[in-house]
Amino acid sequence: MENKKFTTARFAPKFHLKKGDKVAVVAGSAKGKEGVITQIIADKNSAIVEGINLIKKHVKPTQNSQGGIVELEAPIHISNLMLIDPKSGKPTRVGRKQEDGKSVRYSKKTGEIIK
C-alpha cells in the first residue's frame, strides 16, 4: 500500500473547533482578539474567523461587480485558535468523551459539554 495523506471525507481529521464556535486567537499578529468561525478549511488545517486577520485584495471588475480593493478575512491555522468557554468566557482547551454512545466535546476548564 502506498503512503498517502488521507484527505477524503472518510478520513477527515477531527478538529477541536467547528463552524459557529466563538474563538480567541492565542498566537500571531491578531493575538488576543475574539471572533466566530465562519469556515473551516480541512485540507489546510485552518479556519476563517469573522473580522480577524483582514487582508486587502485587488479584484478585477466583472459584469456583475465593480472591482477595486476588497477587504477579506484570511485563514488562520487552527493551532493558533482556542475555544472560548461558554460558562466562564475565557479560552479553554477542548476534550472529547463518550456520552450516550456519541463522542461529545467538553471544556477542560469547567467540564461543561459544548453543543
C-alpha positions in Angstrom: 0.0 0.0 0.0 1.2 3.5 -0.9 1.9 6.2 1.7 -0.7 8.9 1.1 -2.2 11.7 3.1 -5.8 10.9 3.7 -7.9 13.9 2.6 -11.1 12.1 1.6 -14.2 12.6 3.7 -13.8 9.1 5.2 -10.5 10.1 6.8 -11.3 13.7 7.6 -9.5 15.0 10.7 -11.4 15.6 13.9 -10.8 19.2 14.9 -11.5 20.7 18.3 -13.3 23.6 16.7 -16.4 23.8 14.5 -18.1 26.4 12.3 -20.0 28.8 14.6 -17.7 28.4 17.6 -16.5 31.6 19.4 -12.7 31.5 19.5 -9.8 33.6 20.8 -6.6 34.0 18.8 -3.6 32.9 21.0 -0.7 33.5 18.6 0.2 35.7 15.7 -0.4 39.3 14.8 -4.1 39.1 15.8 -3.3 37.7 19.3 -5.9 38.5 21.9 -8.8 39.1 19.5 -12.0 37.1 19.6 -14.4 36.2 16.8 -16.7 33.5 15.4 -15.6 30.8 12.9 -17.3 31.2 9.6 -15.5 28.5 7.7 -13.1 25.6 8.3 -10.6 24.6 5.6 -9.8 20.9 6.5 -7.0 20.3 4.0 -5.0 23.3 5.2 -5.9 22.8 8.9 -7.1 26.4 9.1 -10.2 28.4 9.8 -11.6 31.8 8.7 -12.6 33.9 11.7 -15.1 36.8 11.3 -13.4 40.2 11.5 -9.9 38.8 12.2 -6.7 38.6 10.0 -8.1 41.0 7.4 -6.2 41.4 4.1 -6.7 43.7 1.2 -7.2 42.0 -2.2 -7.3 43.7 -5.6 -10.3 42.5 -7.6 -10.8 42.9 -11.3 -14.1 44.4 -12.4 -16.6 42.0 -14.0 -20.0 42.4 -15.5 -21.6 41.9 -12.1 -19.1 43.7 -9.7 -17.3 47.0 -9.9 -13.9 45.7 -8.8 -11.3 47.6 -6.7 -9.7 46.9 -3.4 -11.7 44.5 -1.2 -11.0 43.6 2.5 -11.3 39.9 3.2 -10.6 37.6 6.1 -7.5 35.3 5.6 -7.3 31.8 7.1 -5.7 31.3 10.5 -4.1 28.0 11.4 -6.3 26.0 13.9 -3.4 25.6 16.3 -3.5 29.4 16.9 -7.1 29.4 17.9 -8.7 28.4 21.3 -12.4 27.9 22.0 -14.0 30.3 24.4 -15.7 28.6 27.3 -19.4 29.2 27.2 -19.6 29.3 31.1 -16.6 31.4 32.0 -15.9 33.4 28.8 -12.2 32.5 28.8 -10.2 30.5 26.3 -10.1 26.8 27.2 -8.8 23.5 25.8 -11.2 21.0 24.4 -11.5 17.3 25.2 -13.7 14.5 23.9 -15.6 11.9 25.8 -18.3 9.3 25.1 -21.8 10.2 26.2 -24.8 8.1 25.3 -22.7 6.3 22.7 -21.7 9.6 20.9 -18.4 11.5 21.1 -19.0 15.0 22.5 -16.7 17.9 23.1 -16.3 19.3 26.6 -14.4 22.3 28.1 -11.3 21.2 30.1 -11.6 24.4 32.3 -15.1 23.9 33.6 -16.0 20.3 32.4 -19.2 21.6 30.6 -20.3 19.9 27.4 -20.1 22.1 24.3 -23.0 21.9 22.0 
